Amino acid sequence: MSQKQSKTGEITRRKRNLVISAAIVAVFLAVAAVIVAINSGSDEDQPVAGADTQSLVVRDNSHRVGPVSDGKVTLVEFLDFECEACGAAFPFVEQLRETYSGRVTFVVRYFPIPSHFNAERAARAVEAAAGQGAFEAMYKKMYETQTEWAEQRVPKDDVFRGYASDLGLNMTQWDSAYNDPATLQRIKDDVADGRTLGVSGTPTFFLNGAKLQPRSAEDFIGAIDAALAK
């Protein structure tokens, strides 16, 4: 078997594993229904009219998660760390990252929902960790522990500080960043971009500047494959 055939076979196998991961796909069906409901009334897979979508969807300072690709395909998620649907989508997105590592650039944008009491605090905690190169570690920590702190009407600052300590961060630096108005402004800038782009809930995904409304895991994968094939 040639090296090219072997590589193609490996990609096909990993994609098949992604699609047939029944538990994750079943959860994603529910998440997809939320995505469709969020974006109802908008044109599927279309950029927002009148907006320079690429510059709004991805800023120079937007957080890239994992290896950065050649820029041909970029998947952006506007998310809320307290959002149950975002938490449900998290394992699926992680599998997408594994399957398309090095071929798709994955970008995370903050979009804390005002009704989620600790969502903005969680975003501040992640952004404070990002200043020490621990964005991805804290991003994952938030979803892995979401059920422990979400949907509670009491501040979880101490919980998030504990996560930062668990990650071995410099706590003096983290505290300073967590309380820095510039950190909150960074999050508000993401929210402002999202609103301009028509984001009204989370998770909302953009593929190469076009808003996605996947109705299934296969739809999501198909959209990515089509973008890669162009």
C-alpha positions as CSV (number, residue, x, y, z in Angstrom):
1,M,0.0,0.0,0.0
2,S,1.4,3.5,-0.9
3,Q,1.9,6.2,1.7
4,K,-0.9,8.2,0.0
5,Q,-3.3,5.3,0.2
6,S,-2.3,4.7,3.8
7,K,-2.9,8.3,4.8
8,T,-6.3,8.4,3.0
9,G,-7.3,5.2,4.7
10,E,-6.4,6.6,8.1
11,I,-8.4,9.8,7.5
12,T,-11.4,7.7,6.3
13,R,-11.2,5.5,9.4
14,R,-11.0,8.4,11.8
15,K,-13.9,10.1,10.1
16,R,-16.0,6.9,10.3
17,N,-15.2,6.6,14.0
18,L,-16.4,10.1,14.5
19,V,-19.6,9.5,12.7
20,I,-20.4,6.2,14.4
21,S,-19.7,7.4,17.9
22,A,-23.3,6.9,18.7
23,A,-23.5,8.5,22.2
24,I,-21.8,11.7,21.0
25,V,-23.9,11.9,17.8
26,A,-27.1,11.3,19.8
27,V,-26.2,14.2,22.0
28,F,-25.2,16.4,19.0
29,L,-28.7,15.9,17.5
30,A,-30.1,17.7,20.5
31,V,-27.4,20.4,20.2
32,A,-28.2,20.7,16.5
33,A,-31.8,21.4,17.3
34,V,-30.7,24.2,19.6
35,I,-28.4,25.6,16.9
36,V,-31.2,25.6,14.4
37,A,-33.6,27.3,16.9
38,I,-30.9,29.9,17.6
39,N,-30.4,30.7,13.9
40,S,-34.0,30.3,12.8
41,G,-35.0,33.0,10.3
42,S,-31.5,33.3,9.0
43,D,-30.2,31.9,5.7
44,E,-28.3,28.7,6.2
45,D,-24.6,28.8,5.7
46,Q,-24.7,32.4,4.6
47,P,-22.6,35.3,5.9
48,V,-24.3,38.3,7.4
49,A,-25.2,40.8,4.7
50,G,-23.3,44.0,4.8
51,A,-20.7,42.8,7.2
52,D,-17.0,42.0,6.6
53,T,-17.6,38.7,8.1
54,Q,-14.1,37.3,8.0
55,S,-12.7,40.2,9.9
56,L,-15.5,40.0,12.5
57,V,-15.6,36.2,12.8
58,V,-11.9,35.9,13.4
59,R,-9.8,38.7,14.9
60,D,-6.0,38.7,15.1
61,N,-6.3,38.1,18.8
62,S,-8.9,35.4,18.6
63,H,-7.9,32.2,20.4
64,R,-6.9,29.3,18.1
65,V,-7.2,25.9,19.8
66,G,-4.8,23.2,18.7
67,P,-2.6,23.2,15.6
68,V,-3.3,26.1,13.1
69,S,-3.9,24.9,9.6
70,D,-2.9,26.7,6.3
71,G,-5.9,28.9,6.7
72,K,-8.0,27.3,4.0
73,V,-10.7,26.2,6.4
74,T,-11.5,27.9,9.8
75,L,-14.2,26.8,12.2
76,V,-15.3,29.4,14.8
77,E,-17.5,28.7,17.8
78,F,-19.1,31.5,19.8
79,L,-19.6,29.8,23.1
80,D,-20.7,30.3,26.7
81,F,-19.0,28.1,29.3
82,E,-22.2,27.9,31.4
83,C,-24.3,26.9,28.4
84,E,-25.6,23.4,28.7
85,A,-25.8,23.0,24.9
86,C,-22.2,24.1,24.5
87,G,-21.2,21.6,27.2
88,A,-23.0,18.9,25.3
89,A,-21.3,19.9,22.0
90,F,-17.9,20.0,23.6
91,P,-17.0,16.2,23.1
92,F,-18.1,16.4,19.5
93,V,-16.0,19.4,18.8
94,E,-13.1,17.7,20.5
95,Q,-13.5,14.8,18.1
96,L,-13.6,17.2,15.2
97,R,-10.4,18.7,16.4
98,E,-8.7,15.3,16.5
99,T,-10.0,14.3,13.1
100,Y,-9.2,17.5,11.3
101,S,-6.0,18.3,13.2
102,G,-3.6,20.4,11.0
103,R,-6.2,20.8,8.3
104,V,-8.8,22.9,10.0
105,T,-8.1,25.9,12.3
106,F,-10.4,25.9,15.3
107,V,-11.2,29.3,16.9
108,V,-13.0,30.0,20.1
109,R,-14.9,33.3,20.7
110,Y,-16.5,34.3,24.0
111,F,-20.3,34.9,24.1
112,P,-21.5,34.7,27.7
113,I,-25.3,34.9,28.0
114,P,-26.4,37.5,30.5
115,S,-28.9,35.2,32.1
116,H,-26.1,32.7,33.0
117,F,-25.0,34.0,36.3
118,N,-21.3,32.8,36.2
119,A,-20.8,32.7,32.4
120,E,-18.9,36.0,32.3
121,R,-16.8,35.1,35.3
122,A,-15.9,31.8,33.6
123,A,-14.9,33.6,30.5
124,R,-12.7,36.0,32.6
125,A,-11.1,33.0,34.3
126,V,-10.3,31.4,30.9
127,E,-9.0,34.7,29.5
128,A,-6.8,35.2,32.6
129,A,-5.4,31.7,32.1
130,A,-4.7,32.5,28.5
131,G,-2.3,35.2,29.6
132,Q,-0.1,32.4,30.9
133,G,-0.5,30.2,27.9
134,A,-3.2,28.0,29.5
135,F,-6.2,29.0,27.5
136,E,-6.9,25.5,26.2
137,A,-6.3,23.8,29.6
138,M,-8.8,26.2,31.3
139,Y,-11.2,26.0,28.4
140,K,-11.4,22.2,28.8
141,K,-11.6,22.5,32.6
142,M,-14.7,24.6,32.4
143,Y,-16.6,22.1,30.3
144,E,-15.3,19.1,32.2
145,T,-16.5,20.6,35.5
146,Q,-19.6,22.5,34.2
147,T,-22.1,20.5,36.2
148,E,-20.3,21.4,39.4
149,W,-20.7,25.2,39.1
150,A,-23.2,26.1,36.4
151,E,-26.8,27.1,36.9
152,Q,-26.1,28.4,40.4
153,R,-27.0,32.0,41.4
154,V,-24.0,32.5,43.6
155,P,-20.6,33.8,42.4
156,K,-18.1,31.0,41.6
157,D,-14.9,33.2,41.6
158,D,-13.2,31.0,44.2
159,V,-14.0,27.9,42.3
160,F,-12.5,29.3,39.1
161,R,-9.5,30.5,41.1
162,G,-9.1,26.9,42.4
163,Y,-9.0,25.7,38.8
164,A,-6.2,28.1,38.0
165,S,-4.3,26.9,41.0
166,D,-4.8,23.3,40.0
167,L,-3.3,24.1,36.6
168,G,-0.2,25.4,38.3
169,L,-0.6,29.0,37.2
170,N,1.1,32.0,38.9
171,M,-1.8,33.1,41.1
172,T,-0.7,36.7,41.5
173,Q,-0.7,37.1,37.7
174,W,-3.9,35.3,37.4
175,D,-5.7,37.3,40.0
176,S,-4.5,40.5,38.4
177,A,-5.7,39.5,35.0
178,Y,-9.0,38.1,36.3
179,N,-9.8,41.5,37.9
180,D,-8.3,43.6,35.1
181,P,-11.0,45.7,33.2
182,A,-9.1,44.9,30.0
183,T,-9.9,41.2,30.5
184,L,-13.6,41.9,30.6
185,Q,-13.4,44.3,27.7
186,R,-11.7,41.5,25.7
187,I,-14.8,39.4,26.3
188,K,-17.2,42.2,25.5
189,D,-15.4,42.8,22.2
190,D,-16.1,39.1,21.3
191,V,-19.8,39.6,22.3
192,A,-20.0,42.8,20.2
193,D,-18.6,41.0,17.1
194,G,-21.1,38.1,17.7
195,R,-24.1,40.4,17.9
196,T,-23.0,42.2,14.7
197,L,-22.8,38.8,13.0
198,G,-26.3,37.8,14.2
199,V,-25.3,35.5,17.0
200,S,-28.2,35.4,19.5
201,G,-27.4,32.2,21.4
202,T,-24.8,29.5,21.9
203,P,-23.2,27.5,20.5
204,T,-23.1,29.3,17.2
205,F,-20.6,28.1,14.6
206,F,-19.1,29.8,11.5
207,L,-17.3,27.9,8.8
208,N,-15.1,30.2,6.7
209,G,-17.3,33.2,7.6
210,A,-20.6,31.5,7.0
211,K,-23.0,30.7,9.8
212,L,-23.8,26.9,10.0
213,Q,-27.1,25.3,10.9
214,P,-26.2,21.6,11.0
215,R,-29.1,19.3,11.6
216,S,-26.9,16.3,12.3
217,A,-23.3,15.3,12.9
218,E,-23.1,14.2,9.3
219,D,-24.2,17.7,8.1
220,F,-21.4,19.3,10.2
221,I,-18.8,16.9,8.9
222,G,-20.1,17.3,5.3
223,A,-19.8,21.0,5.5
224,I,-16.2,20.8,6.7
225,D,-15.3,18.2,4.0
226,A,-16.8,20.4,1.3
227,A,-14.8,23.4,2.4
228,L,-11.6,21.3,2.4
229,A,-12.4,20.0,-1.1
230,K,-12.7,23.5,-2.7
